[in-house]
Amino acid sequence: MNTNNARIYKMLFSSVYPLYVQKVQKKGRTQTEVDEVITWLTGYDQAAIQKQIDAKVDFETFFAAAKLNPEAPKITGVICGYRIEEIEDELVRKVRYLDKLVDELAKGRPMEKILRK
C-alpha cells in the first residue's frame, strides 16, 4: 500500500464529512442531500451516519461496516486526478466513489443522475 493510500485508510470520516457539507452548501445544495448520497452508497441511514461521525471512525472502519450499493461501479470518471474505475485498492476506490458523488452534487447534477437511476 502506498503512503497516500495509507493516509486515506486512517483519515477520519468525521473530519471529512463537514468538508463535504461545506462544499455542497457553497453551491446551494444541502446537508440532507449529502446524507442522501452517503445513504445510497453505503446503506447507512441518517442515525448510522451520525453514529459513525460521533465514533470518529476512519474510512477503513466506515466502509468495512457499510453495505456498498451494487450500482456503485457505475460511478466512473476522474476524481483527484485518478480514473475511478482504474483504482485497484478497493477502499481507496470506495472513498473516491463518495468524493465523486459529493462532487457531482456540488456541480448541480440532478439527484436521480447522481444516484445512477
C-alpha positions as CSV (number, residue, x, y, z in Angstrom):
1,M,0.0,0.0,0.0
2,N,1.5,3.4,-0.9
3,T,1.8,6.2,1.6
4,N,-1.1,8.2,0.1
5,N,-3.4,5.1,0.4
6,A,-2.3,4.6,4.0
7,R,-3.3,8.2,4.7
8,I,-6.8,7.6,3.2
9,Y,-7.3,4.5,5.3
10,K,-6.7,6.4,8.5
11,M,-8.5,9.7,7.6
12,L,-11.4,10.2,9.9
13,F,-14.8,10.3,8.3
14,S,-15.9,12.8,10.9
15,S,-13.2,15.2,9.7
16,V,-14.1,14.9,6.0
17,Y,-17.9,14.9,6.4
18,P,-18.1,18.7,7.3
19,L,-16.0,19.4,4.3
20,Y,-18.4,17.6,2.0
21,V,-21.3,19.5,3.5
22,Q,-19.5,22.8,3.2
23,K,-18.5,22.1,-0.4
24,V,-22.1,21.5,-1.5
25,Q,-23.6,24.3,0.6
26,K,-21.4,26.8,-1.2
27,K,-23.2,25.6,-4.4
28,G,-26.7,25.9,-3.0
29,R,-27.1,22.2,-2.1
30,T,-27.9,20.8,1.4
31,Q,-26.6,18.6,4.1
32,T,-29.7,16.4,3.6
33,E,-28.6,15.8,0.0
34,V,-25.1,14.9,1.2
35,D,-26.6,12.4,3.6
36,E,-28.8,11.0,0.8
37,V,-25.8,10.2,-1.4
38,I,-24.0,8.7,1.5
39,T,-27.0,6.6,2.3
40,W,-27.3,5.5,-1.3
41,L,-23.6,4.5,-1.5
42,T,-23.2,2.9,2.0
43,G,-26.6,1.8,3.1
44,Y,-26.3,3.9,6.3
45,D,-29.3,5.8,7.4
46,Q,-29.1,9.3,9.0
47,A,-28.7,7.8,12.5
48,A,-26.0,5.5,11.4
49,I,-24.1,8.3,9.6
50,Q,-24.3,10.3,12.8
51,K,-23.1,7.4,14.9
52,Q,-20.0,7.0,12.6
53,I,-19.3,10.7,13.0
54,D,-19.7,10.5,16.8
55,A,-17.5,7.5,17.0
56,K,-14.8,9.3,15.0
57,V,-14.2,6.2,12.8
58,D,-11.6,6.2,10.0
59,F,-12.6,5.5,6.4
60,E,-11.4,1.9,6.7
61,T,-13.8,1.3,9.6
62,F,-16.6,3.4,7.9
63,F,-16.6,1.3,4.7
64,A,-16.0,-2.0,6.5
65,A,-19.4,-1.7,8.1
66,A,-21.1,-0.3,5.0
67,K,-23.2,-2.3,2.5
68,L,-22.0,-0.8,-0.7
69,N,-24.7,-0.2,-3.3
70,P,-24.5,-2.7,-6.1
71,E,-24.8,0.2,-8.6
72,A,-21.6,1.8,-7.2
73,P,-19.4,0.5,-10.1
74,K,-21.5,2.7,-12.4
75,I,-19.7,5.7,-10.7
76,T,-16.9,6.4,-13.2
77,G,-14.8,9.3,-14.3
78,V,-11.9,11.2,-12.9
79,I,-11.6,12.5,-9.3
80,C,-8.5,13.9,-7.7
81,G,-6.6,13.1,-10.9
82,Y,-7.4,9.4,-10.8
83,R,-9.8,7.5,-13.1
84,I,-12.1,5.8,-10.5
85,E,-12.6,2.6,-12.5
86,E,-8.8,2.0,-12.6
87,I,-8.1,2.4,-8.9
88,E,-7.0,-1.1,-7.7
89,D,-7.2,-0.5,-3.9
90,E,-10.8,-1.3,-3.0
91,L,-11.0,1.1,-0.1
92,V,-9.5,3.9,-2.0
93,R,-12.0,3.3,-4.8
94,K,-14.9,3.4,-2.3
95,V,-13.6,6.7,-0.9
96,R,-13.3,8.1,-4.4
97,Y,-16.9,7.0,-5.2
98,L,-18.0,9.1,-2.3
99,D,-15.8,12.0,-3.4
100,K,-17.3,11.8,-6.9
101,L,-20.9,11.7,-5.7
102,V,-20.3,14.8,-3.5
103,D,-18.5,16.5,-6.4
104,E,-21.5,15.8,-8.7
105,L,-23.8,17.2,-6.1
106,A,-21.8,20.4,-5.8
107,K,-21.8,20.7,-9.6
108,G,-25.6,20.8,-9.6
109,R,-26.2,17.4,-11.2
110,P,-29.8,16.2,-10.7
111,M,-30.1,13.7,-7.8
112,E,-31.6,10.9,-10.0
113,K,-28.4,11.1,-12.2
114,I,-26.1,11.1,-9.1
115,L,-27.9,8.1,-7.7
116,R,-27.5,6.3,-11.1
117,K,-31.2,5.8,-11.6
